[in-house]
Amino acid sequence: MPRAHLYCFRKPDACPSSSMSKREPAPKSTAPTASQSREKEDKKKTRLRDTRSLDSRGSSAALVRTGPDIKNGCKSVLEKTTQLNEQIKERINKLMTMRKSEKNRILQINMEAEHGEWASLMAKCQLAAYAASLMVYATDAVDTSETVINKIKSDFKKAVRENKELKASISFVIEKIHDTEGRLSASKEESLYWKFLYDLNKIEYSLNLTIDEHAVWHEVKIFDVQWNSDIAGPLMRAVEPIYVAIDANFEEEALELIDKLPQVDEENLPTLATYLEIIAKRAYEEGLFTMAEAQMKRVLEIRTKSYGAGKPIIAATLNVLALIYNGMNNLQKATETAYQALDILEKDSVTSKDKTILIRQYTRTGHFLVNWGYYQEGIKLMQMALVEMEANLPKEEQGWSILICKMARACNDAKFHDDAMVIACELIDYYQEKRFGPISEKNLTIYEIAYAQQMASTKDTTNQEATRLPDPVYLPPQVAMAMKEVAIAYACKFQFRAANTIREYIEKCATSCQEEPDTLTTTTPKAFRDRERRRSLIKGSAQQLMSTKSEDIVEEKRKLHSMLSNVFKSKK
């Protein structure tokens, strides 16, 4: 069959000519099978679960793909379409060469039709190449956008974290500012307090609350009535080597010499006890408390046998023993021994009209307890001595006033500033009534005037007459000391204006009136026999100290001595 016949009855894309048998075969079709379709579906689902992971420093987030690589696939399609386009172009060129050399008209027509088909195929391949190139550009843009988005997200997370850290830093700085403001306020208050104490130190201020140990040791001699001077000489010569051994801290040698002391009759045992007490005193002064305790127990045994268990000399011996226990840091035993001595004198005072010994014991035991840290118990015992003394005013005026000053000092040391003020004001009121007559609106005490000035510094309205300092007068030492205790109580309660007012008045009196006047009222104020009347004088203020336009001011004055003692933390 001729070639022309064949080209007439075939479709251009289905029946190639014989000359087409020499050309390269067309690319095979790559239609996906069913298994490949399922794999593609699985890859699409996996692609939806892309995960992001941070690098080791956590500074950026990267997209981890688990599906097919679209970008590389697009590049592969682009390469294949480009190659296919080149192959089609070569085929068209060959076809054109063959058409020029072919003389058969029918074949030429078929070649032209085939040329048109190949040209159309070449245009489609070129369009596919353009589409693949566009997909490559699109994937590049997507990757770039994802990188930018990831960087923006990372920067946003970093900014959020820095914002939280900044807020935490701001909160910390605010807390530090508040803490610094609190410290500054406390420093200002402390500076005011120490400034007042510096001003107070300019005036004479000394009050010794330590235990008078010499008086405790010496008191026994008052009751030692069975002393025998005939036996005292030989005992004194035998005791002198013991003193030397104690002074040299030869405790064992001293104990051996004590055992070798000469024996005495039963009636001379009190004399031996006296020398043993002197030995115990020497040992106590040298810090040999165990030796001192042993000798004093022996002394107590001898005196109990010689004088009896309920005599004042036994109480005096127990006081010495309590002093030794305190030196041994056995406060519990020292306190019990001191109370034993007090019980003996309380029982003895029932049958005795002279209360001097009991008053002295109350005072001494109170000093013991205050020095040992039992402020409340010690102040209560001092108060009992004070009550006994008040019954004998003005005979006991000197001891009564000294005891009041010591009680006020003890209360201030124990941070009972309100109690210290109340106790010290008793002595000030006593002196005020004794010197100037009953307290009234025209005859105010210095602590009332000081409080009025304190209120005037915080209030707009005030009575100028009530806040004016009185004329300077001679102040007995105990009265001046009581005023200083009131000033300290005011200062410890942050009422510095009142404290400075009392300090200025004491200085003014000290410089203007250094000698006691000849004419003084000696009548004992009757108000101090009436406990309720005295309490009203201490706690209540004189009427109209300040302007009474506001009832709150009067009420605040009445609460002066009932303020809580923990308002101010005492700074020692």
C-alpha positions in Angstrom: 0.0 0.0 0.0 1.5 3.4 -0.9 2.6 5.8 1.9 0.1 8.5 0.6 -2.8 6.2 1.4 -1.7 5.6 4.9 -1.4 9.4 5.7 -4.9 10.0 4.3 -6.7 7.7 6.6 -5.0 8.3 10.0 -5.5 11.0 12.5 -2.6 13.3 12.9 -2.0 12.3 16.5 -2.8 8.6 16.2 -1.3 7.4 12.9 2.2 8.6 12.3 4.0 8.2 9.0 6.7 5.8 8.3 9.1 8.6 8.7 7.9 9.1 12.3 9.2 5.7 13.1 12.7 7.1 13.2 11.9 9.8 15.8 12.4 9.3 19.5 9.5 7.7 21.4 7.2 10.1 23.3 7.5 10.1 27.2 5.5 7.3 28.8 2.4 8.1 30.7 2.8 8.0 34.6 -0.8 7.4 35.7 -0.9 6.7 39.5 -2.1 3.3 40.6 -4.5 2.7 43.6 -1.7 2.0 46.1 0.1 5.2 45.0 -3.1 7.1 45.5 -3.5 5.8 49.0 0.2 6.8 49.8 -0.5 10.3 48.5 -3.6 10.6 50.7 -1.6 9.4 53.7 1.1 11.9 52.9 -1.5 14.7 52.7 -2.8 13.8 56.1 0.7 13.6 57.5 1.5 17.0 56.1 -1.4 18.5 58.1 0.5 17.5 61.3 3.6 19.5 60.6 5.5 20.3 63.8 7.7 23.2 64.8 10.8 22.7 66.8 13.1 25.3 68.4 16.8 25.2 67.9 19.2 24.4 70.9 19.1 28.1 72.0 15.3 28.4 71.5 15.8 31.6 69.5 13.9 30.6 66.4 11.3 28.1 65.3 11.7 25.9 62.2 8.9 24.1 60.3 9.5 20.3 60.2 7.8 18.8 57.2 6.7 15.2 57.2 4.9 15.2 53.8 6.2 15.5 50.2 8.6 18.2 49.2 6.5 20.5 47.0 9.4 22.8 46.0 11.6 20.0 44.8 8.7 18.4 43.0 7.9 21.6 41.1 11.6 21.9 40.1 11.6 18.4 38.9 8.4 19.1 36.8 10.1 22.2 35.4 13.1 20.3 34.3 11.1 17.6 32.7 8.9 20.0 30.8 11.9 21.9 29.6 13.5 18.7 28.3 10.3 17.7 26.7 10.0 21.1 25.1 13.5 20.8 23.7 12.7 17.4 22.3 9.5 18.6 20.6 11.5 21.5 19.1 14.0 19.2 17.7 11.2 17.1 16.3 9.6 20.1 14.6 12.9 21.1 13.1 13.4 17.6 11.6 9.8 17.6 10.3 10.4 21.0 8.6 13.5 19.6 6.9 11.7 16.5 5.7 8.8 18.6 4.4 11.1 20.7 2.3 12.7 17.7 0.8 9.4 15.9 0.2 7.9 16.4 -3.3 4.7 14.5 -2.8 1.9 17.0 -2.2 -0.2 14.7 0.0 2.7 14.0 2.3 3.5 17.7 2.5 0.0 18.3 3.6 0.2 15.6 6.2 3.5 16.9 7.4 2.1 20.4 7.8 -0.8 19.0 9.8 1.6 17.1 12.0 3.7 20.2 12.3 0.7 22.1 13.6 0.0 19.4 16.2 3.6 19.4 17.4 3.5 23.2 17.6 0.4 23.0 19.7 2.0 20.4 21.9 5.1 22.6 22.2 3.0 25.6 23.3 1.3 23.4 25.9 4.7 22.2 27.2 5.9 25.8 27.3 2.8 26.7 29.3 3.4 23.8 31.7 7.0 25.0 32.1 5.8 28.5 32.9 3.3 27.0 35.4 6.0 24.9 37.1 8.3 28.0 37.2 5.5 29.9 38.8 5.0 27.1 41.4 8.7 27.2 42.2 8.4 30.9 42.8 5.3 30.4 44.9 6.9 27.7 47.0 9.9 30.0 47.5 7.5 32.8 48.6 5.7 30.5 50.9 9.0 29.3 52.5 10.1 32.9 52.8 6.8 33.9 54.4 6.9 31.0 56.7 10.4 31.9 57.8 9.3 35.5 58.4 6.2 34.4 60.2 8.2 32.0 62.4 10.7 34.8 63.2 7.8 37.2 64.0 6.3 34.6 66.3 9.6 33.9 68.0 10.2 37.6 68.4 6.6 38.0 69.8 7.2 35.2 72.3 10.5 36.8 73.2 8.8 40.2 73.6 6.0 38.6 75.8 8.6 36.9 78.0 10.6 40.2 78.3 7.4 42.0 79.0 6.7 39.6 81.9 10.2 39.9 83.2 9.9 43.7 82.9 6.7 43.6 84.9 8.3 41.4 87.5 11.2 43.8 87.7 8.9 46.8 88.1 7.0 45.0 90.9 10.3 44.2 92.6 11.4 47.8 92.3 8.1 49.0 93.7 8.5 46.7 96.7 12.0 47.9 97.2 10.8 51.5 97.1 8.1 50.8 99.7 10.7 49.0 101.8 13.1 51.9 101.5 10.3 54.3 102.4 9.6 52.3 105.5 13.2 52.2 106.5 13.5 55.9 105.9 10.4 56.6 108.1 11.9 54.3 110.8 15.2 56.1 110.5 13.6 59.5 110.9 11.7 58.3 114.0 14.9 56.8 115.4 16.8 60.0 114.7 14.2 62.0 116.6 14.4 59.5 119.5 18.2 59.7 119.7 18.2 63.5 119.3 15.9 63.7 122.3 18.2 61.3 124.3 21.1 63.5 123.3 19.3 66.6 124.5 18.3 64.7 127.7 21.9 63.7 128.3 22.8 67.4 128.6 21.1 67.4 132.0 22.3 65.3 134.9 20.7 61.9 134.8 22.0 59.0 136.8 20.0 56.3 138.6 21.7 53.1 139.7 19.3 50.1 139.9 22.1 47.5 140.5 22.0 45.5 143.6 23.9 46.9 146.5 25.8 43.7 147.3 27.7 45.3 150.2 24.4 46.2 151.9 23.1 42.6 151.5 26.3 41.1 153.1 26.4 43.8 155.8 22.7 43.4 156.9 23.5 40.2 158.7 25.6 42.0 161.2 22.6 43.9 162.5 20.9 40.7 163.7 24.1 38.9 164.8 23.6 39.4 168.6 25.3 36.2 169.8 28.8 37.4 168.7 31.5 36.5 171.3 34.6 38.6 171.2 36.6 36.2 173.4 36.6 33.5 170.8 36.8 35.9 167.8 40.5 36.6 168.3 41.8 33.0 167.9 39.3 32.4 165.0 40.5 35.5 163.2 44.2 34.4 163.3 43.1 30.9 162.0 41.1 32.5 159.2 43.8 34.8 157.8 45.6 32.1 155.9 42.3 31.1 154.3 41.9 34.6 153.0 45.3 34.4 151.4 44.5 31.1 149.7 41.2 32.4 148.4 42.9 35.6 147.0 45.3 33.3 145.2 42.5 31.1 143.9 43.9 28.1 145.7 40.4 26.6 146.4 41.6 23.1 147.5 44.1 24.6 150.0 41.5 26.9 151.3 39.0 24.1 151.9 41.7 22.1 153.7 42.4 25.1 156.0 38.7 25.5 156.7 38.5 21.9 157.8 41.4 22.6 160.2 39.6 25.5 161.9 39.6 25.1 165.8 36.5 23.5 167.3 34.3 25.8 169.4 31.5 25.2 171.9 27.9 25.2 170.9 27.3 28.6 172.4 30.2 30.1 170.2 28.9 28.6 167.0 27.3 31.9 165.9 30.8 33.5 166.0 32.2 30.7 163.9 29.3 31.2 161.5 30.2 34.9 161.1 33.7 34.0 160.1 32.5 31.4 157.7 30.3 34.0 156.2 33.3 36.3 155.7 35.1 33.4 154.0 32.1 32.9 151.7 32.2 36.6 150.9 35.8 36.5 149.9 35.1 33.4 147.7 32.1 35.2 146.1 34.3 38.2 145.3 36.9 35.9 143.7 34.3 34.0 141.6 34.5 30.8 143.7 30.7 30.5 143.9 30.7 26.7 144.7 32.9 27.3 147.7 30.8 30.3 148.8 27.6 28.3 148.5 28.9 25.4 150.6 30.1 27.8 153.4 26.8 29.8 153.4 24.8 26.6 153.6 26.9 25.7 156.7 26.3 29.2 158.1 22.5 28.8 157.5 22.5 25.5 159.3 24.4 26.9 162.3 22.2 30.0 162.6 19.0 28.1 162.2 20.1 25.9 165.1 21.2 28.9 167.2 18.6 31.6 166.5 15.6 29.6 165.2 14.1 29.2 161.7 11.8 32.3 161.7 14.2 35.1 162.7 15.3 38.1 160.6 18.9 36.9 160.6 17.8 33.7 158.8 16.1 35.9 156.1 19.3 38.0 155.8 21.4 34.8 155.4 18.9 33.6 152.7 19.4 37.0 150.9 23.1 36.3 150.7 22.5 32.8 149.5 20.2 34.1 146.7 23.0 36.5 145.7 25.4 33.5 145.4 22.9 31.6 143.3 22.6 34.5 141.0 26.3 34.5 140.5 26.0 30.8 139.6 23.4 31.8 136.9 20.8 29.7 138.8 18.0 32.2 138.7 15.3 29.8 139.6 17.0 28.8 142.8 17.9 32.4 143.5 14.3 33.5 143.1 13.0 30.7 145.4 15.6 31.6 148.1 14.7 35.3 147.9 11.0 34.5 148.3 11.8 32.2 151.3 13.5 35.2 153.0 10.5 37.4 152.3 8.1 34.8 153.7 10.1 34.7 157.0 9.9 38.5 157.4 6.2 38.6 156.5 5.4 36.1 159.2 7.6 37.9 161.7 6.0 41.3 160.9 2.6 40.0 162.1 3.8 40.3 165.7 6.1 43.3 165.2 5.0 46.9 165.1 8.1 48.1 163.3 7.6 47.6 159.5 11.0 49.0 158.5 12.6 45.6 158.1 9.7 44.3 156.0 9.7 47.4 153.8 13.5 47.0 153.3 13.0 43.4 152.4 10.2 44.2 149.9 12.5 46.8 148.3 15.5 44.5 148.2 13.6 41.5 146.8 12.0 43.8 144.2 15.5 44.9 143.2 16.6 41.3 143.0 13.7 40.3 140.7 14.1 43.4 138.5 17.8 42.8 138.0 17.1 39.1 137.2 14.6 40.0 134.5 11.3 39.5 136.4 10.1 43.1 136.0 6.4 42.6 136.9 7.1 40.6 140.0 9.8 43.0 141.2 7.7 46.1 140.6 4.8 44.5 142.5 7.0 44.0 145.5 8.3 47.6 145.3 4.7 48.7 145.1 4.0 46.8 148.4 6.9 48.6 150.0 5.5 51.9 148.6 2.1 51.3 150.2 3.8 50.7 153.6 5.8 53.9 153.3 2.9 56.0 152.3 1.3 55.3 155.7 4.2 57.1 157.4 4.5 60.2 155.2 6.1 62.7 155.6 8.4 60.7 157.9 9.3 58.2 155.1 9.3 60.9 152.4 13.0 60.5 151.5 12.8 56.7 151.0 9.4 56.9 149.5 10.5 59.3 146.8 13.7 57.3 146.0 11.7 54.1 145.7 9.2 55.8 143.3 12.1 56.9 141.1 13.5 53.4 141.0 10.1 51.9 140.2 9.6 54.4 137.3 13.1 53.5 136.1 12.4 49.8 136.2 9.1 50.3 134.3 10.8 52.3 131.6 13.5 49.7 131.2 10.8 47.0 131.0 8.9 49.0 128.3 6.0 49.7 130.6 6.0 53.4 129.8 2.5 54.1 130.9 3.1 52.5 134.3 6.3 54.5 134.6 4.5 57.7 133.9 1.7 56.9 136.4 4.2 56.1 139.2 6.5 59.1 138.5 3.5 61.4 138.4 2.6 60.4 142.0 5.8 62.0 143.2 5.3 65.1 141.0 1.7 65.5 142.3 2.9 65.1 145.8 5.5 67.8 145.4 3.0 70.0 143.5 0.4 69.9 146.3 3.1 70.3 149.0 4.6 73.3 147.4 1.8 75.1 145.7 -1.4 73.7 147.1 -4.2 71.5 145.5 -4.0 71.0 141.7 -6.6 73.0 139.8 -7.0 74.8 136.5 -4.7 77.5 137.6 -2.2 75.2 139.2 -1.3 72.6 136.6 1.5 70.1 136.9 4.4 70.1 134.4 3.4 66.8 132.7 -0.1 68.3 132.1 1.4 71.4 130.5 3.8 69.2 128.4 0.9 67.1 127.2 -1.0 70.3 126.3 1.9 71.5 124.2 2.1 68.1 122.5 -1.6 68.4 121.6 -1.1 72.0 120.5 1.6 70.9 118.0 -1.0 68.7 116.2 -4.2 70.7 116.7 -5.1 74.2 115.4 -6.9 75.4 118.5 -5.2 75.6 121.9 -5.3 77.5 125.1 -2.1 79.6 125.3 -2.3 79.9 129.1 -2.4 76.2 129.6 0.7 75.6 127.4 2.9 78.3 129.0 5.7 77.0 131.2 5.5 77.9 134.9 8.1 79.9 136.6 11.2 78.0 137.6 11.4 76.7 141.2 13.8 74.6 143.2 13.3 70.9 142.3 14.5 68.3 144.9 16.7 65.6 143.3 14.0 62.9 143.5 11.4 65.2 141.9 13.7 66.1 139.0 14.4 62.4 138.6 10.7 61.6 138.4 10.2 64.3 135.8 13.0 62.8 133.7 11.3 59.4 133.9 8.1 61.0 132.7 10.0 62.7 129.8 11.5 59.4 128.8 8.1 57.8 128.8 6.8 60.6 126.6 9.7 60.1 124.2 9.2 56.3 124.0 5.6 57.0 123.0 6.7 59.4 120.2 5.5 62.4 122.1 8.7 64.3 121.6 7.2 67.8 122.1 6.0 66.9 125.5 9.4 65.2 126.4 11.4 68.3 125.3 9.0 70.6 127.3 9.8 68.7 130.5 13.5 68.7 129.7 13.5 72.5 129.1 11.7 73.0 132.4 14.2 70.9 134.3 17.1 72.8 132.8 15.5 76.1 133.5 14.9 75.1 137.1 18.5 73.8 137.5 20.1 77.0 136.2 17.8 79.5 137.9 17.1 77.9 141.3 20.1 75.9 142.6 19.3 76.2 146.4 16.3 75.1 148.3 14.3 78.1 149.7 14.0 78.5 153.4 10.2 78.7 153.5 8.4 75.6 152.3 5.1 74.1 153.1 5.6 71.0 155.2 1.9 69.8 155.3 1.5 66.4 153.9 -1.0 66.5 151.0 -4.2 64.7 152.1 -4.9 63.7 148.6 -2.2 61.0 148.8 -4.1 59.3 151.6 -7.0 58.8 149.3 -6.2 56.3 146.6 -9.1 57.1 144.4 -8.5 60.8 144.6 -4.8 60.3 143.7 -5.7 58.1 140.8 -8.0 60.8 139.4 -5.2 63.4 139.7 -2.8 61.1 137.8 -5.1 59.9 135.0 -7.4 63.0 134.6 -6.2 66.3 133.2 -7.1 69.6 134.6 -10.2 71.1 133.1 -9.9 73.3 130.0 -6.2 72.6 129.4 -6.9 73.3 125.8 -9.8 74.9 124.0 -12.9 72.9 124.6 -14.5 73.6 121.2 -13.9 70.0 120.4 -14.8 67.2 122.8 -12.3 64.9 121.2 -9.4 66.9 122.6 -10.8 66.5 126.2 -11.3 62.8 125.6 -7.8 62.4 124.3 -6.3 64.1 127.3 -8.2 61.7 129.6 -6.6 58.8 127.8 -3.1 60.0 128.3 -2.0 57.5 130.9 -4.0 54.6 129.5 -2.2 54.4 126.1 -0.8 51.0 125.3 2.9 50.5 126.2 3.7 48.7 122.9 3.2 51.9 120.8 6.9 52.3 120.5 9.6 49.6 120.2 12.2 50.8 122.7 15.7 51.3 121.3 18.4 50.7 123.7 
